[in-house]
Amino acid sequence: MQPSAAQVGQRVSIRLHDPAGGYRDILGVLESENTVRKKDGTVVTFDPAKIALWKIVPSK
């Protein structure tokens, strides 16, 4: 399952499969189905097909 338009605007944690065989995490506000805005304001684009797992997390 991947984030959808219904989750846009919510704070999420997304774990992605890394090309080196590990994982990397993104934490921030879901801007679209494939972008997250991090706390420092940078926007990260990701491939939804590489999501290992994700969840909505409470706002601070």
Order of alpha helices (4+ residues) and beta strands (2+ residues): beta-beta-beta-beta-beta
